[in-house]
């Protein structure tokens, strides 16, 4: 799993931490002090020795998660996705209101060495992921104790993440920068109707896109680790919580949005895009204007990133930094001209 921070776990959730440590022990982790890799209001990820244990949000759809875990466990995807660790005869367990999964620890991308960031490797992994059969077709046979991932694999979670980010921004209320929040809300309102949720509806509409492939759903460099089972140092994709069927352009949307917002250097963006095309990725045209496919997802992800940046600034009681401001400026362009760049 990826690493956001590294510190000793807080004692504010001792029961959950004890439950996660028990799961780690069941998959062979030696008894060690847990180290927090990610801690948010809705998720906790701990490293215990060579094992990573994740407590998923309380509202997680366990059936959908199980289908994703089954797919990530299948041999066909092991060169692309890091497989979970079986917990006894199961791939997940329930402890209180949380669903818990276990994973091997893999070395993440070093955030302090941007020049070594594996953009080409990431692009190639995504192209390989997108080249696989649409979920539900030509899938491997399930094990006797595992449900078939097949057609129960849900839609990829990209659009849903945009909506969740906006809900968090609205929940922040007066604590968020009001002028910036208004700009982000205006940009969100300018997004295409396919992002709208009908009143009273519990389900998000799926993107109306001609391409449908297996999609990671939340790609960024923090979703890469080196495979701990290989000596070659190969990279693997992690965090399958939004894995599903959808438009593969969403997996390129975050780097595209950061490039359009002036945050990602043009040479880095071209390294990523050219490597994706060289690997026969289907999310964008092989030649010509990539923005015909990327514009809408990139705008949506820019809105999502800006909303979460404002939520973080409000939570930390600080002024917006340069990165936050660049994202809000991108939203201003989206709101006023319906373009991101």
N, C-alpha and C positions, 0 to 999 in steps of 0.2 A: 504494500500500500504506500501511497505518497506521504510526504511529511510536510505539515504546515508549520508546526512549532515543535520543540523538543524540550520538555520540562517534566518534572515529577507531577504525577496526577494530583489534582486537588482532592481533598477529603470530603467535599460537599456531597458526593454521591457514593458513599462507601459500599452500599448494598449492590449497586450496579457494578462498581469496580470489582468487588469480590466475585460476582457472578461471571464477569468477563475473565477474571483470573482462573476461575474454575474451568471455563471453556478452554482457555489456553492450555491448562494442564492436561485436559482430555486429549488434546491433539499433540502432546509431547513437549510442551514448553517447560523449561526448567523454572523453578521457583525464583523469581526475581522481582524487584520493584518495578511496577508498570511505569512506562514513560508515555506521556501524552503526545500523540502525533497530530490529532485534530480534536478540538473541543468547541462545540457550539451549543446553542440552546437545544438543538434537536438531534445532535449526533455526538458520539464519543468514539474515538479510535485510539487504542492503546497498543504499544509494542511491549511484548513480554518475551525477552530473548529473541529467538528466531521466528516468533509468531506474532502476527498482528490480529487483533480482535476488534471487531466493529459492532457497536450498538447502533442500530438503524433508528431513524425517527419513529416515534410511537405510532404515527399514522401510516407507516409503511404497509403496503398491500403484500402480505406474506406470500400469497399464492403467486403473484406476479414476480416477486423477488426469487422465489424458488424456481420458477421457470427460467429466469435469467441465470441463476446459479447452475442449473442443469446444463444449460447451453455452454457456459464458460468451462464446465467440467469435461465437455466432450473433446475427444482427441483432435478433431478437425480444427478446433480453435486454439489449441495450446501453443501454437507458434505465434499467436496474436494476442490472446487474452491470458492473463495470469489466472490459473485455476484456483478455486477455493480449496481449503482443507476440509475433508469430511470430519464431522464431529460424531464419532461413532458411526451409526448407520444413516445419519442425517447430514444435510448441508447447512441447516440453520436450526437454532433452538430459540425458545421463548423464555424470557426471564422477566417476570412482571409485565410491564407495558412495552418492553423492548424486544425486538428480534435481533439475535446476535449471530454473526458469521465469523469464520476464522480463515486466515490467509497466511501464506509464507511471506516473510519480510524480504523485500527486495530493495536494493539501493536506489534512492530517488535521484531525480535530476538535481544538480547542485545549483541552488538559486544565486549563489555568489560567484558563479563562473558562467556568465551569459554567453561568452564566446564558444563555450563547449556544449551549448544546448543542442540536443539531438533533433533538430528540426527535420532533417532529411529522413532519419529513422522513423520519426513520428508520422511523417507524410506517407511513407511506404507502408507502415502498419495500417493506417487508415484506408489506403487504397486496397490493401489485401482484405481488410474487413468488408469493405463495400463491394468487393468482387464476389463474395460468398453468396450462395442462393438466398433468396428472400426467405426469412424465417417461416417455417411451416412447410417448406418444400425441400425434399432430399436431405432431411436431417438424420443424424445417426440414430441407431436404435438405442432406446433408453435402457438403463440397467433395471433389473427386476425390482429393486427397491426405490427406484427413482421415477417420478411422473414424467411423461413425455413432454419435452419443452414445446414441440410442435407449434400448432396454431394458437396456443394460449399465450405465446410471447406477446407482451403488450406493445403498444406504440412507443417509439423512442420519446424520451422525456424533454426534449429541447423546448418546445412551446410551453409546456407546463412549468418549466423553470422560470420563464419570463413572467408568468402570472404570479408565481410564488414570490418572486422578487418585488413585484408591485404591491402585493398584499403586505409584505414586510415594511415597505416604505410607507404605506398608508398607516400601518400600525404604529410606526415611529412617531407620527403626529407632529406636534409642535417641537419635539426634540430635534428634528431634522431641519437643515437649512431650507427655509420656506421658498425662497426664490428659486433655488436649484431644484427642489422637489417639484415645483410647478412646471419647470422646464421639462423635467423627466416625464411627468404626467402628460404634458402636451405631446411629447414625442411618442409616448405609448399610444395615445389616441390617434396619432397619424399612421400607425401601423395598419396593414391590410385587415380586412374584415375576418380573415381566417383565424385571427387571434382573439376574436370576440367570444365571450362565453354567454350563452343565453341566460336570462334571469331564471334562477331556480335550478339551473342545470348543474349536475355534479361532475359532468364529464367535459373535458376539453375537446374541441374538434381537432381532428387530425389534419396536418398540412395537406392541401390539395396539390400534390406534386406528382409529375409523371414518373419520376424515379423513386423506387422504393427498394431499399436494401437493408441489410443489417447496419445499424447506426449506433455508435457509442453513446451519444446523447449529451455528453458533458465533457468534451475534449478540451484539455489544456495541458501544458507540459507537466503539471503536477500529477497527471494521470499516467505517468510513465515510471516504471521501475525496471532495473536489470533483473532478468530471470535468475532467481537464486538456485535453480536446478541445473543451470548450464555454466560452463566455464568460459563461454564465448563472450559473455557480457552483453548478450542480446537484450534489447528492450522489449517490454510487454506492456500492454494497456491494462489498467486497473480501474476499480470503481465501476461496477456494472449496474448501479442503481437506476440508471436511465437508459440502459441498453434496450434496443427494440427495433421494430420495423419503422422506417421513415425515410425522409429525404436526406441523402448523405451530405448535402450542402451544409446542414446544420453542424456537422463535425469540423468544417472549415470556418465556421462563422466567427468564432472568437478571435483567432489570429487575423481574420479579415477585418473585423471591427476594430481591433487594436491598431492595425495598419492604417485604416481610414481615419481613425481618431488622432493619428500622429504619434502614437505611443510605440508601436512596433516599427523598427527601421525598415525602409523599403527593401534593402538588400536582404534582410532576414525574411521578409514576407516572400520575396521572389525565390529564395532558397527553398522555402516550404512549398510554395505553389508549383515550382518547376519539378521538385522531387515527386510531388503527388501526380502530376501529369506524366512524368517519366515512368511511374509505376502503373500507368493505365487507370488511374482513378476516374470514376464515373461521375463524380459530383459536379464537375465543371467541364465545359467543352475542351477537347484536346487542344484545339487552337482557337484563337479569337478571344472575345470578351468574357472573362470569367464572372463578371459582375451580373450578367444576365441570370446566373444561378445563385450568386452569393448575396445580392443586394438586400433582399428581404430578410433572410436569416441574420445577416451581419447587422442590419439596423436593429432587429429585435434583441440581439445579444448585447449591442451597445446600450440599449435601454436597460436591460437586465443588469449589466455591470455598473451602470451609473446609479441605479436604484440601490444596489447592495453597497456601493461605496458611500452613499449618503446615510444608509442605515449604520454602517460601521463608524462613520464619523460621529453620528449622534450617540451611539453607544459608548464611544470613547471620549465624548465631550470635547471634541477638538474641531478646529477649523478644517476646511477642505484643503487637501494638499494638491500638488501639481497634477498628479494622476487623476484624482477625483475631478478636478476642474476640466481636464481634457475630455473626460467622459461626458460631463455635463455640456460642454461646448459641442460635442458630437450630437448630443440630443437636441441642442438648440438648432443645429443645421437640419436634423431630421424633421423637427417640428415645423420649421419655417419653409423648407424647400423640398421635403420628402426625399432627400438624399442624405447619404452619410459622409461623403467625401467632397 
